[in-house]
Amino acid sequence: MTQKLIIILANTDPRNCEELGAPIIQATVAAAMSYNVEVICTGTAAKLLKNGVAAKLHLKPSEPRSMHDFIKEAHAAGVKFFCCAPELDLFDMRKEDLIPECSGVVGAAHFIEEIMSSECKVLTY
C-alpha cells in the first residue's frame, strides 16, 4: 500500500509568498518519491487555488516561475490539490473559479476521515 501524505495549508497566506514554497515543493518531492499526496487549501490559503491568484505570485522577485508554475509541476508529479468547501462562500468563489490543477472541493469531514481511516502522515502549514 502506498503511503499517503496530506498537507494542509490552513495558516499559509498567499499574500506572504515566502510561506508558499516549502509546502508546494515538499508535496512535489513526496509525489516524486511515489507517495500519494494531497494538498488541502483551507482558510486564506484557499485563495491560492482561485484562477489568476497563483499566477501573480513569485517566491522572490528574481524567480521567473510563478506559484502557479510550481503548482503545475506538483500536479504533474501526481499531487492532488483540493479546496475546502466553506472557503468558496467565504471568498465569493465558485468551483468554476478554481485553477484546473484543483482536483475538487472537499469539506472538513474529508480530510478528517482520511487522516483517521488510513495510514497517512499529515503536515500542516
N, CA, C and O atoms as a printed pandas DataFrame, in Angstrom:
     atom_number atom_name residue_name chain_id  residue_number  x_coord  y_coord  z_coord
0              1         N          MET        A               1    0.834   -1.176    0.000
1              2        CA          MET        A               1    0.000    0.000    0.000
2              3         C          MET        A               1    0.889    1.254    0.000
3              4         O          MET        A               1    1.816    1.366    0.802
4              5         N          THR        A               2    0.600    2.169   -0.887
5              6        CA          THR        A               2    1.346    3.417   -0.964
6              7         C          THR        A               2    0.976    4.306    0.213
7              8         O          THR        A               2   -0.202    4.518    0.500
8              9         N          GLN        A               3    1.990    4.820    0.886
9             10        CA          GLN        A               3    1.715    5.726    1.994
10            11         C          GLN        A               3    1.166    7.042    1.469
11            12         O          GLN        A               3    1.473    7.475    0.358
12            13         N          LYS        A               4    0.357    7.652    2.293
13            14        CA          LYS        A               4   -0.292    8.898    1.911
14            15         C          LYS        A               4    0.235   10.042    2.768
15            16         O          LYS        A               4    0.459    9.894    3.970
16            17         N          LEU        A               5    0.425   11.180    2.120
17            18        CA          LEU        A               5    0.808   12.403    2.801
18            19         C          LEU        A               5   -0.264   13.444    2.518
19            20         O          LEU        A               5   -0.577   13.733    1.363
20            21         N          ILE        A               6   -0.817   13.998    3.574
21            22        CA          ILE        A               6   -1.777   15.085    3.433
22            23         C          ILE        A               6   -1.111   16.346    3.966
23            24         O          ILE        A               6   -0.658   16.397    5.109
24            25         N          ILE        A               7   -1.063   17.354    3.117
25            26        CA          ILE        A               7   -0.522   18.651    3.510
26            27         C          ILE        A               7   -1.696   19.606    3.599
27            28         O          ILE        A               7   -2.406   19.838    2.621
28            29         N          ILE        A               8   -1.886   20.153    4.784
29            30        CA          ILE        A               8   -2.991   21.080    4.995
30            31         C          ILE        A               8   -2.424   22.493    5.064
31            32         O          ILE        A               8   -1.630   22.819    5.946
32            33         N          LEU        A               9   -2.848   23.319    4.121
33            34        CA          LEU        A               9   -2.466   24.725    4.133
34            35         C          LEU        A               9   -3.615   25.483    4.780
35            36         O          LEU        A               9   -4.618   25.789    4.135
36            37         N          ALA        A              10   -3.453   25.779    6.055
37            38        CA          ALA        A              10   -4.505   26.472    6.794
38            39         C          ALA        A              10   -4.069   27.870    7.196
39            40         O          ALA        A              10   -4.868   28.806    7.176
40            41         N          ASN        A              11   -2.826   28.008    7.555
41            42        CA          ASN        A              11   -2.313   29.289    8.038
42            43         C          ASN        A              11   -1.397   29.959    7.026
43            44         O          ASN        A              11   -0.808   31.003    7.309
44            45         N          THR        A              12   -1.277   29.368    5.860
45            46        CA          THR        A              12   -0.416   29.906    4.818
46            47         C          THR        A              12   -1.193   30.950    4.040
47            48         O          THR        A              12   -2.231   30.651    3.450
48            49         N          ASP        A              13   -0.695   32.159    4.040
49            50        CA          ASP        A              13   -1.397   33.274    3.414
50            51         C          ASP        A              13   -0.723   33.620    2.090
51            52         O          ASP        A              13    0.462   33.954    2.076
52            53         N          PRO        A              14   -1.448   33.547    0.984
53            54        CA          PRO        A              14   -0.853   33.864   -0.319
54            55         C          PRO        A              14   -0.227   35.258   -0.398
55            56         O          PRO        A              14    0.607   35.511   -1.267
56            57         N          ARG        A              15   -0.618   36.159    0.494
57            58        CA          ARG        A              15   -0.005   37.490    0.483
58            59         C          ARG        A              15    1.436   37.452    0.984
59            60         O          ARG        A              15    2.193   38.400    0.774
60            61         N          ASN        A              16    1.816   36.362    1.644
61            62        CA          ASN        A              16    3.182   36.168    2.118
62            63         C          ASN        A              16    3.812   35.053    1.285
63            64         O          ASN        A              16    3.878   33.903    1.719
64            65         N          CYS        A              17    4.267   35.399    0.103
65            66        CA          CYS        A              17    4.732   34.420   -0.875
66            67         C          CYS        A              17    5.779   33.459   -0.343
67            68         O          CYS        A              17    5.808   32.290   -0.728
68            69         N          GLU        A              18    6.644   33.950    0.547
69            70        CA          GLU        A              18    7.707   33.080    1.050
70            71         C          GLU        A              18    7.157   31.900    1.848
71            72         O          GLU        A              18    7.870   30.920    2.065
72            73         N          GLU        A              19    5.907   31.976    2.285
73            74        CA          GLU        A              19    5.285   30.864    3.007
74            75         C          GLU        A              19    4.839   29.743    2.067
75            76         O          GLU        A              19    4.561   28.635    2.525
76            77         N          LEU        A              20    4.768   30.005    0.794
77            78        CA          LEU        A              20    4.181   29.057   -0.154
78            79         C          LEU        A              20    5.163   28.029   -0.699
79            80         O          LEU        A              20    4.758   26.931   -1.081
80            81         N          GLY        A              21    6.427   28.362   -0.740
81            82        CA          GLY        A              21    7.411   27.490   -1.374
82            83         C          GLY        A              21    7.545   26.138   -0.721
83            84         O          GLY        A              21    7.406   25.113   -1.388
84            85         N          ALA        A              22    7.814   26.114    0.573
85            86        CA          ALA        A              22    8.082   24.848    1.255
86            87         C          ALA        A              22    6.974   23.808    1.081
87            88         O          ALA        A              22    7.272   22.682    0.682
88            89         N          PRO        A              23    5.711   24.134    1.362
89            90        CA          PRO        A              23    4.700   23.077    1.244
90            91         C          PRO        A              23    4.501   22.568   -0.183
91            92         O          PRO        A              23    4.284   21.374   -0.386
92            93         N          ILE        A              24    4.573   23.451   -1.163
93            94        CA          ILE        A              24    4.365   23.015   -2.552
94            95         C          ILE        A              24    5.561   22.184   -3.028
95            96         O          ILE        A              24    5.384   21.153   -3.676
96            97         N          ILE        A              25    6.763   22.629   -2.711
97            98        CA          ILE        A              25    7.956   21.877   -3.108
98            99         C          ILE        A              25    8.009   20.541   -2.388
99           100         O          ILE        A              25    8.351   19.531   -3.004
100          101         N          GLN        A              26    7.681   20.504   -1.102
101          102        CA          GLN        A              26    7.671   19.245   -0.363
102          103         C          GLN        A              26    6.622   18.289   -0.920
103          104         O          GLN        A              26    6.853   17.081   -0.968
104          105         N          ALA        A              27    5.491   18.804   -1.333
105          106        CA          ALA        A              27    4.460   17.959   -1.952
106          107         C          ALA        A              27    4.978   17.348   -3.248
107          108         O          ALA        A              27    4.758   16.168   -3.520
108          109         N          THR        A              28    5.668   18.162   -4.046
109          110        CA          THR        A              28    6.216   17.679   -5.316
110          111         C          THR        A              28    7.245   16.588   -5.075
111          112         O          THR        A              28    7.228   15.557   -5.747
112          113         N          VAL        A              29    8.132   16.806   -4.130
113          114        CA          VAL        A              29    9.175   15.821   -3.818
114          115         C          VAL        A              29    8.546   14.523   -3.323
115          116         O          VAL        A              29    8.947   13.439   -3.746
116          117         N          ALA        A              30    7.569   14.626   -2.434
117          118        CA          ALA        A              30    6.906   13.426   -1.915
118          119         C          ALA        A              30    6.219   12.640   -3.035
119          120         O          ALA        A              30    6.284   11.411   -3.058
120          121         N          ALA        A              31    5.573   13.333   -3.949
121          122        CA          ALA        A              31    4.927   12.652   -5.080
122          123         C          ALA        A              31    5.969   11.984   -5.967
123          124         O          ALA        A              31    5.753   10.877   -6.460
124          125         N          ALA        A              32    7.097   12.655   -6.171
125          126        CA          ALA        A              32    8.179   12.063   -6.970
126          127         C          ALA        A              32    8.758   10.826   -6.290
127          128         O          ALA        A              32    9.323    9.959   -6.956
128          129         N          MET        A              33    8.621   10.743   -4.975
129          130        CA          MET        A              33    9.078    9.580   -4.215
130          131         C          MET        A              33    7.989    8.502   -4.131
131          132         O          MET        A              33    8.099    7.563   -3.343
132          133         N          SER        A              34    6.950    8.643   -4.942
133          134        CA          SER        A              34    5.852    7.683   -5.073
134          135         C          SER        A              34    4.876    7.659   -3.903
135          136         O          SER        A              34    4.186    6.662   -3.694
136          137         N          TYR        A              35    4.812    8.749   -3.138
137          138        CA          TYR        A              35    3.782    8.858   -2.113
138          139         C          TYR        A              35    2.521    9.425   -2.749
139          140         O          TYR        A              35    2.585   10.184   -3.716
140          141         N          ASN        A              36    1.391    9.050   -2.203
141          142        CA          ASN        A              36    0.101    9.593   -2.611
142          143         C          ASN        A              36   -0.054   10.902   -1.836
143          144         O          ASN        A              36   -0.150   10.877   -0.609
144          145         N          VAL        A              37   -0.081   12.040   -2.526
145          146        CA          VAL        A              37   -0.046   13.336   -1.863
146          147         C          VAL        A              37   -1.292   14.156   -2.188
147          148         O          VAL        A              37   -1.691   14.294   -3.345
148          149         N          GLU        A              38   -1.889   14.694   -1.126
149          150        CA          GLU        A              38   -2.988   15.636   -1.273
150          151         C          GLU        A              38   -2.610   16.922   -0.562
151          152         O          GLU        A              38   -2.081   16.893    0.549
152          153         N          VAL        A              39   -2.879   18.046   -1.201
153          154        CA          VAL        A              39   -2.721   19.353   -0.571
154          155         C          VAL        A              39   -4.119   19.928   -0.435
155          156         O          VAL        A              39   -4.822   20.135   -1.423
156          157         N          ILE        A              40   -4.509   20.184    0.809
157          158        CA          ILE        A              40   -5.834   20.729    1.074
158          159         C          ILE        A              40   -5.675   22.180    1.495
159          160         O          ILE        A              40   -5.040   22.482    2.506
160          161         N          CYS        A              41   -6.259   23.073    0.707
161          162        CA          CYS        A              41   -6.169   24.512    0.977
162          163         C          CYS        A              41   -7.436   24.960    1.688
163          164         O          CYS        A              41   -8.545   24.853    1.165
164          165         N          THR        A              42   -7.233   25.465    2.897
165          166        CA          THR        A              42   -8.354   25.941    3.693
166          167         C          THR        A              42   -7.986   27.303    4.265
167          168         O          THR        A              42   -6.826   27.709    4.202
168          169         N          GLY        A              43   -8.940   27.996    4.809
169          170        CA          GLY        A              43   -8.661   29.342    5.298
170          171         C          GLY        A              43   -8.181   30.227    4.153
171          172         O          GLY        A              43   -8.564   30.026    3.001
172          173         N          THR        A              44   -7.358   31.185    4.470
173          174        CA          THR        A              44   -6.871   32.128    3.463
174          175         C          THR        A              44   -6.112   31.434    2.340
175          176         O          THR        A              44   -6.071   31.937    1.218
176          177         N          ALA        A              45   -5.506   30.275    2.633
177          178        CA          ALA        A              45   -4.749   29.543    1.616
178          179         C          ALA        A              45   -5.619   29.115    0.437
179          180         O          ALA        A              45   -5.100   28.864   -0.650
180          181         N          ALA        A              46   -6.933   29.030    0.636
181          182        CA          ALA        A              46   -7.827   28.634   -0.457
182          183         C          ALA        A              46   -7.766   29.614   -1.617
183          184         O          ALA        A              46   -8.024   29.242   -2.761
184          185         N          LYS        A              47   -7.427   30.862   -1.325
185          186        CA          LYS        A              47   -7.311   31.862   -2.398
186          187         C          LYS        A              47   -6.259   31.464   -3.427
187          188         O          LYS        A              47   -6.335   31.873   -4.585
188          189         N          LEU        A              48   -5.287   30.674   -3.013
189          190        CA          LEU        A              48   -4.219   30.234   -3.909
190          191         C          LEU        A              48   -4.766   29.445   -5.092
191          192         O          LEU        A              48   -4.154   29.430   -6.160
192          193         N          LEU        A              49   -5.908   28.792   -4.914
193          194        CA          LEU        A              49   -6.487   27.962   -5.968
194          195         C          LEU        A              49   -7.434   28.717   -6.885
195          196         O          LEU        A              49   -7.978   28.136   -7.824
196          197         N          LYS        A              50   -7.636   29.990   -6.628
197          198        CA          LYS        A              50   -8.504   30.792   -7.491
198          199         C          LYS        A              50   -7.738   31.191   -8.755
199          200         O          LYS        A              50   -6.584   31.614   -8.686
200          201         N          ASN        A              51   -8.389   31.050   -9.896
201          202        CA          ASN        A              51   -7.767   31.435  -11.166
202          203         C          ASN        A              51   -7.138   32.816  -11.070
203          204         O          ASN        A              51   -7.771   33.770  -10.618
204          205         N          GLY        A              52   -5.885   32.912  -11.498
205          206        CA          GLY        A              52   -5.201   34.185  -11.574
206          207         C          GLY        A              52   -4.395   34.563  -10.347
207          208         O          GLY        A              52   -3.455   35.350  -10.455
208          209         N          VAL        A              53   -4.736   34.024   -9.174
209          210        CA          VAL        A              53   -4.031   34.418   -7.950
210          211         C          VAL        A              53   -2.605   33.881   -7.944
211          212         O          VAL        A              53   -1.658   34.660   -7.830
212          213         N          ALA        A              54   -2.432   32.577   -8.063
213          214        CA          ALA        A              54   -1.092   31.969   -8.003
214          215         C          ALA        A              54   -0.210   32.418   -9.172
215          216         O          ALA        A              54    1.014   32.454   -9.050
216          217         N          ALA        A              55   -0.825   32.755  -10.286
217          218        CA          ALA        A              55   -0.053   33.199  -11.460
218          219         C          ALA        A              55    0.641   34.532  -11.220
219          220         O          ALA        A              55    1.619   34.851  -11.896
220          221         N          LYS        A              56    0.145   35.311  -10.265
221          222        CA          LYS        A              56    0.730   36.623   -9.968
222          223         C          LYS        A              56    1.753   36.575   -8.837
223          224         O          LYS        A              56    2.407   37.575   -8.541
224          225         N          LEU        A              57    1.886   35.404   -8.205
225          226        CA          LEU        A              57    2.756   35.286   -7.038
226          227         C          LEU        A              57    4.084   34.623   -7.388
227          228         O          LEU        A              57    4.128   33.665   -8.160
228          229         N          HIS        A              58    5.160   35.143   -6.814
229          230        CA          HIS        A              58    6.501   34.590   -7.002
230          231         C          HIS        A              58    7.166   34.465   -5.642
231          232         O          HIS        A              58    6.977   35.315   -4.771
232          233         N          LEU        A              59    7.948   33.401   -5.460
233          234        CA          LEU        A              59    8.623   33.201   -4.181
234          235         C          LEU        A              59    9.533   34.365   -3.820
235          236         O          LEU        A              59    9.652   34.749   -2.656
236          237         N          LYS        A              60   10.163   34.910   -4.832
237          238        CA          LYS        A              60   11.007   36.089   -4.653
238          239         C          LYS        A              60   11.036   36.833   -5.979
239          240         O          LYS        A              60   10.734   36.248   -7.020
240          241         N          PRO        A              61   11.390   38.098   -5.961
241          242        CA          PRO        A              61   11.329   38.906   -7.194
242          243         C          PRO        A              61   12.142   38.340   -8.359
243          244         O          PRO        A              61   11.753   38.504   -9.515
244          245         N          SER        A              62   13.257   37.684   -8.074
245          246        CA          SER        A              62   14.110   37.175   -9.156
246          247         C          SER        A              62   13.679   35.802   -9.680
247          248         O          SER        A              62   14.274   35.296  -10.631
248          249         N          GLU        A              63   12.658   35.194   -9.075
249          250        CA          GLU        A              63   12.189   33.872   -9.502
250          251         C          GLU        A              63   11.259   34.028  -10.707
251          252         O          GLU        A              63   10.197   34.642  -10.598
252          253         N          PRO        A              64   11.660   33.471  -11.860
253          254        CA          PRO        A              64   10.814   33.622  -13.048
254          255         C          PRO        A              64    9.514   32.797  -12.988
255          256         O          PRO        A              64    8.516   33.163  -13.609
256          257         N          ARG        A              65    9.532   31.700  -12.249
257          258        CA          ARG        A              65    8.335   30.858  -12.176
258          259         C          ARG        A              65    7.355   31.415  -11.153
259          260         O          ARG        A              65    7.741   31.848  -10.067
260          261         N          SER        A              66    6.095   31.394  -11.521
261          262        CA          SER        A              66    5.044   31.824  -10.594
262          263         C          SER        A              66    4.675   30.651   -9.691
263          264         O          SER        A              66    5.086   29.515   -9.933
264          265         N          MET        A              67    3.905   30.934   -8.659
265          266        CA          MET        A              67    3.428   29.854   -7.800
266          267         C          MET        A              67    2.522   28.911   -8.588
267          268         O          MET        A              67    2.448   27.722   -8.281
268          269         N          HIS        A              68    1.846   29.427   -9.585
269          270        CA          HIS        A              68    1.027   28.538  -10.411
270          271         C          HIS        A              68    1.922   27.556  -11.169
271          272         O          HIS        A              68    1.547   26.400  -11.365
272          273         N          ASP        A              69    3.096   28.011  -11.595
273          274        CA          ASP        A              69    4.042   27.094  -12.243
274          275         C          ASP        A              69    4.460   25.986  -11.283
275          276         O          ASP        A              69    4.541   24.822  -11.674
276          277         N          PHE        A              70    4.727   26.346  -10.022
277          278        CA          PHE        A              70    5.092   25.338   -9.020
278          279         C          PHE        A              70    3.932   24.375   -8.775
279          280         O          PHE        A              70    4.143   23.174   -8.603
280          281         N          ILE        A              71    2.713   24.900   -8.760
281          282        CA          ILE        A              71    1.536   24.049   -8.580
282          283         C          ILE        A              71    1.390   23.104   -9.774
283          284         O          ILE        A              71    1.073   21.928   -9.596
284          285         N          LYS        A              72    1.616   23.603  -10.971
285          286        CA          LYS        A              72    1.550   22.753  -12.167
286          287         C          LYS        A              72    2.581   21.634  -12.100
287          288         O          LYS        A              72    2.282   20.492  -12.449
288          289         N          GLU        A              73    3.796   21.954  -11.652
289          290        CA          GLU        A              73    4.839   20.938  -11.514
290          291         C          GLU        A              73    4.430   19.882  -10.484
291          292         O          GLU        A              73    4.621   18.686  -10.705
292          293         N          ALA        A              74    3.875   20.327   -9.373
293          294        CA          ALA        A              74    3.423   19.394   -8.338
294          295         C          ALA        A              74    2.307   18.502   -8.881
295          296         O          ALA        A              74    2.312   17.290   -8.668
296          297         N          HIS        A              75    1.369   19.104   -9.572
297          298        CA          HIS        A              75    0.255   18.353  -10.155
298          299         C          HIS        A              75    0.761   17.328  -11.165
299          300         O          HIS        A              75    0.284   16.193  -11.194
300          301         N          ALA        A              76    1.717   17.723  -11.985
301          302        CA          ALA        A              76    2.296   16.802  -12.971
302          303         C          ALA        A              76    3.003   15.630  -12.281
303          304         O          ALA        A              76    3.067   14.530  -12.830
304          305         N          ALA        A              77    3.528   15.869  -11.086
305          306        CA          ALA        A              77    4.195   14.808  -10.327
306          307         C          ALA        A              77    3.189   13.889   -9.638
307          308         O          ALA        A              77    3.558   12.831   -9.128
308          309         N          GLY        A              78    1.911   14.296   -9.623
309          310        CA          GLY        A              78    0.869   13.458   -9.036
310          311         C          GLY        A              78    0.166   14.039   -7.823
311          312         O          GLY        A              78   -0.711   13.392   -7.250
312          313         N          VAL        A              79    0.531   15.239   -7.424
313          314        CA          VAL        A              79   -0.106   15.870   -6.268
314          315         C          VAL        A              79   -1.531   16.276   -6.626
315          316         O          VAL        A              79   -1.786   16.820   -7.701
316          317         N          LYS        A              80   -2.452   16.003   -5.711
317          318        CA          LYS        A              80   -3.843   16.418   -5.881
318          319         C          LYS        A              80   -4.107   17.590   -4.951
319          320         O          LYS        A              80   -3.833   17.525   -3.752
320          321         N          PHE        A              81   -4.636   18.651   -5.513
321          322        CA          PHE        A              81   -4.971   19.852   -4.751
322          323         C          PHE        A              81   -6.482   19.902   -4.544
323          324         O          PHE        A              81   -7.258   19.633   -5.461
324          325         N          PHE        A              82   -6.882   20.252   -3.326
325          326        CA          PHE        A              82   -8.297   20.385   -3.000
326          327         C          PHE        A              82   -8.544   21.712   -2.299
327          328         O          PHE        A              82   -7.701   22.205   -1.549
328          329         N          CYS        A              83   -9.712   22.275   -2.556
329          330        CA          CYS        A              83  -10.153   23.490   -1.882
330          331         C          CYS        A              83  -11.200   23.084   -0.851
331          332         O          CYS        A              83  -12.086   22.281   -1.143
332          333         N          CYS        A              84  -11.099   23.631    0.336
333          334        CA          CYS        A              84  -12.077   23.342    1.384
334          335         C          CYS        A              84  -13.372   24.116    1.078
335          336         O          CYS        A              84  -13.334   25.311    0.784
336          337         N          ALA        A              85  -14.485   23.438    1.148
337          338        CA          ALA        A              85  -15.779   23.979    0.716
338          339         C          ALA        A              85  -16.194   25.305    1.352
339          340         O          ALA        A              85  -16.647   26.191    0.627
340          341         N          PRO        A              86  -16.066   25.488    2.659
341          342        CA          PRO        A              86  -16.549   26.744    3.235
342          343         C          PRO        A              86  -15.854   27.982    2.674
343          344         O          PRO        A              86  -16.424   29.073    2.676
344          345         N          GLU        A              87  -14.636   27.812    2.198
345          346        CA          GLU        A              87  -13.897   28.965    1.684
346          347         C          GLU        A              87  -14.453   29.475    0.361
347          348         O          GLU        A              87  -14.244   30.640    0.022
348          349         N          LEU        A              88  -15.151   28.640   -0.389
349          350        CA          LEU        A              88  -15.777   29.131   -1.617
350          351         C          LEU        A              88  -16.727   30.269   -1.277
351          352         O          LEU        A              88  -16.696   31.326   -1.908
352          353         N          ASP        A              89  -17.559   30.049   -0.289
353          354        CA          ASP        A              89  -18.506   31.081    0.123
354          355         C          ASP        A              89  -17.787   32.256    0.784
355          356         O          ASP        A              89  -18.103   33.416    0.519
356          357         N          LEU        A              90  -16.825   31.946    1.641
357          358        CA          LEU        A              90  -16.108   32.993    2.373
358          359         C          LEU        A              90  -15.432   33.993    1.440
359          360         O          LEU        A              90  -15.423   35.195    1.705
360          361         N          PHE        A              91  -14.867   33.485    0.344
361          362        CA          PHE        A              91  -14.131   34.343   -0.586
362          363         C          PHE        A              91  -14.878   34.595   -1.897
363          364         O          PHE        A              91  -14.271   34.970   -2.900
364          365         N          ASP        A              92  -16.195   34.387   -1.885
365          366        CA          ASP        A              92  -17.036   34.629   -3.062
366          367         C          ASP        A              92  -16.485   33.930   -4.311
367          368         O          ASP        A              92  -16.374   34.535   -5.378
368          369         N          MET        A              93  -16.146   32.659   -4.160
369          370        CA          MET        A              93  -15.645   31.866   -5.290
370          371         C          MET        A              93  -16.660   30.775   -5.618
371          372         O          MET        A              93  -17.493   30.393   -4.796
372          373         N          ARG        A              94  -16.555   30.297   -6.840
373          374        CA          ARG        A              94  -17.338   29.150   -7.290
374          375         C          ARG        A              94  -16.355   28.091   -7.771
375          376         O          ARG        A              94  -15.182   28.387   -7.995
376          377         N          LYS        A              95  -16.823   26.872   -7.927
377          378        CA          LYS        A              95  -15.954   25.800   -8.429
378          379         C          LYS        A              95  -15.328   26.196   -9.758
379          380         O          LYS        A              95  -14.178   25.860  -10.037
380          381         N          GLU        A              96  -16.089   26.908  -10.569
381          382        CA          GLU        A              96  -15.605   27.321  -11.895
382          383         C          GLU        A              96  -14.455   28.329  -11.794
383          384         O          GLU        A              96  -13.735   28.542  -12.769
384          385         N          ASP        A              97  -14.278   28.945  -10.630
385          386        CA          ASP        A              97  -13.214   29.928  -10.433
386          387         C          ASP        A              97  -11.874   29.283  -10.093
387          388         O          ASP        A              97  -10.855   29.971  -10.040
388          389         N          LEU        A              98  -11.864   27.974   -9.862
389          390        CA          LEU        A              98  -10.650   27.302   -9.410
390          391         C          LEU        A              98   -9.753   26.898  -10.579
391          392         O          LEU        A              98  -10.228   26.608  -11.677
392          393         N          ILE        A              99   -8.451   26.886  -10.318
393          394        CA          ILE        A              99   -7.480   26.507  -11.353
394          395         C          ILE        A              99   -7.701   25.052  -11.774
395          396         O          ILE        A              99   -8.225   24.259  -10.992
396          397         N          PRO        A             100   -7.308   24.694  -12.996
397          398        CA          PRO        A             100   -7.523   23.328  -13.483
398          399         C          PRO        A             100   -6.806   22.254  -12.651
399          400         O          PRO        A             100   -7.215   21.094  -12.653
400          401         N          GLU        A             101   -5.750   22.637  -11.950
401          402        CA          GLU        A             101   -4.997   21.671  -11.154
402          403         C          GLU        A             101   -5.716   21.295   -9.855
403          404         O          GLU        A             101   -5.299   20.367   -9.161
404          405         N          CYS        A             102   -6.778   22.004   -9.532
405          406        CA          CYS        A             102   -7.568   21.688   -8.338
406          407         C          CYS        A             102   -8.437   20.469   -8.650
407          408         O          CYS        A             102   -9.237   20.492   -9.585
408          409         N          SER        A             103   -8.274   19.413   -7.869
409          410        CA          SER        A             103   -9.000   18.163   -8.107
410          411         C          SER        A             103  -10.421   18.172   -7.582
411          412         O          SER        A             103  -11.193   17.259   -7.872
412          413         N          GLY        A             104  -10.777   19.191   -6.816
413          414        CA          GLY        A             104  -12.140   19.269   -6.339
414          415         C          GLY        A             104  -12.264   20.057   -5.056
415          416         O          GLY        A             104  -11.298   20.619   -4.539
416          417         N          VAL        A             105  -13.483   20.077   -4.564
417          418        CA          VAL        A             105  -13.822   20.797   -3.346
418          419         C          VAL        A             105  -14.205   19.753   -2.304
419          420         O          VAL        A             105  -14.989   18.844   -2.579
420          421         N          VAL        A             106  -13.641   19.892   -1.097
421          422        CA          VAL        A             106  -13.916   18.937   -0.029
422          423         C          VAL        A             106  -14.305   19.684    1.237
423          424         O          VAL        A             106  -13.959   20.850    1.426
424          425         N          GLY        A             107  -15.022   18.992    2.084
425          426        CA          GLY        A             107  -15.370   19.543    3.386
426          427         C          GLY        A             107  -14.391   19.062    4.436
427          428         O          GLY        A             107  -13.536   18.220    4.157
428          429         N          ALA        A             108  -14.510   19.584    5.624
429          430        CA          ALA        A             108  -13.618   19.195    6.715
430          431         C          ALA        A             108  -13.694   17.697    6.984
431          432         O          ALA        A             108  -12.697   17.077    7.354
432          433         N          ALA        A             109  -14.857   17.126    6.801
433          434        CA          ALA        A             109  -15.022   15.692    7.055
434          435         C          ALA        A             109  -14.111   14.856    6.162
435          436         O          ALA        A             109  -13.658   13.788    6.573
436          437         N          HIS        A             110  -13.837   15.327    4.948
437          438        CA          HIS        A             110  -12.991   14.570    4.023
438          439         C          HIS        A             110  -11.615   14.328    4.614
439          440         O          HIS        A             110  -11.172   13.183    4.712
440          441         N          PHE        A             111  -10.931   15.402    5.011
441          442        CA          PHE        A             111   -9.563   15.164    5.462
442          443         C          PHE        A             111   -9.512   14.568    6.865
443          444         O          PHE        A             111   -8.556   13.868    7.196
444          445         N          ILE        A             112  -10.507   14.828    7.686
445          446        CA          ILE        A             112  -10.539   14.170    8.994
446          447         C          ILE        A             112  -10.725   12.669    8.807
447          448         O          ILE        A             112  -10.053   11.868    9.456
448          449         N          GLU        A             113  -11.638   12.293    7.918
449          450        CA          GLU        A             113  -11.854   10.877    7.640
450          451         C          GLU        A             113  -10.606   10.226    7.056
451          452         O          GLU        A             113  -10.235    9.121    7.452
452          453         N          GLU        A             114   -9.961   10.907    6.120
453          454        CA          GLU        A             114   -8.737   10.370    5.519
454          455         C          GLU        A             114   -7.652   10.162    6.575
455          456         O          GLU        A             114   -6.985    9.128    6.603
456          457         N          ILE        A             115   -7.491   11.147    7.428
457          458        CA          ILE        A             115   -6.462   11.069    8.460
458          459         C          ILE        A             115   -6.758    9.938    9.442
459          460         O          ILE        A             115   -5.848    9.212    9.843
460          461         N          MET        A             116   -7.992    9.786    9.822
461          462        CA          MET        A             116   -8.353    8.802   10.838
462          463         C          MET        A             116   -8.493    7.382   10.292
463          464         O          MET        A             116   -8.337    6.421   11.045
464          465         N          SER        A             117   -8.783    7.231    8.998
465          466        CA          SER        A             117   -9.073    5.898    8.484
466          467         C          SER        A             117   -7.949    5.254    7.692
467          468         O          SER        A             117   -8.070    4.094    7.298
468          469         N          SER        A             118   -6.883    5.955    7.452
469          470        CA          SER        A             118   -5.810    5.365    6.664
470          471         C          SER        A             118   -4.464    5.649    7.308
471          472         O          SER        A             118   -4.328    6.483    8.203
472          473         N          GLU        A             119   -3.506    4.938    6.823
473          474        CA          GLU        A             119   -2.151    5.189    7.311
474          475         C          GLU        A             119   -1.577    6.340    6.505
475          476         O          GLU        A             119   -1.094    6.163    5.387
476          477         N          CYS        A             120   -1.639    7.496    7.087
477          478        CA          CYS        A             120   -1.102    8.645    6.376
478          479         C          CYS        A             120   -0.368    9.549    7.353
479          480         O          CYS        A             120   -0.543    9.472    8.569
480          481         N          LYS        A             121    0.432   10.380    6.792
481          482        CA          LYS        A             121    1.163   11.398    7.543
482          483         C          LYS        A             121    0.548   12.737    7.195
483          484         O          LYS        A             121    0.046   12.931    6.088
484          485         N          VAL        A             122    0.589   13.656    8.136
485          486        CA          VAL        A             122   -0.011   14.959    7.923
486          487         C          VAL        A             122    1.002   16.045    8.239
487          488         O          VAL        A             122    1.652   16.015    9.284
488          489         N          LEU        A             123    1.131   16.996    7.340
489          490        CA          LEU        A             123    1.909   18.195    7.572
490          491         C          LEU        A             123    0.930   19.356    7.523
491          492         O          LEU        A             123    0.077   19.419    6.638
492          493         N          THR        A             124    1.051   20.259    8.459
493          494        CA          THR        A             124    0.162   21.418    8.484
494          495         C          THR        A             124    0.984   22.682    8.423
495          496         O          THR        A             124    1.946   22.849    9.173
496          497         N          TYR        A             125    0.601   23.576    7.523
497          498        CA          TYR        A             125    1.280   24.867    7.379
498          499         C          TYR        A             125    0.276   25.971    7.622
499          500         O          TYR        A             125    0.626   27.149    7.553
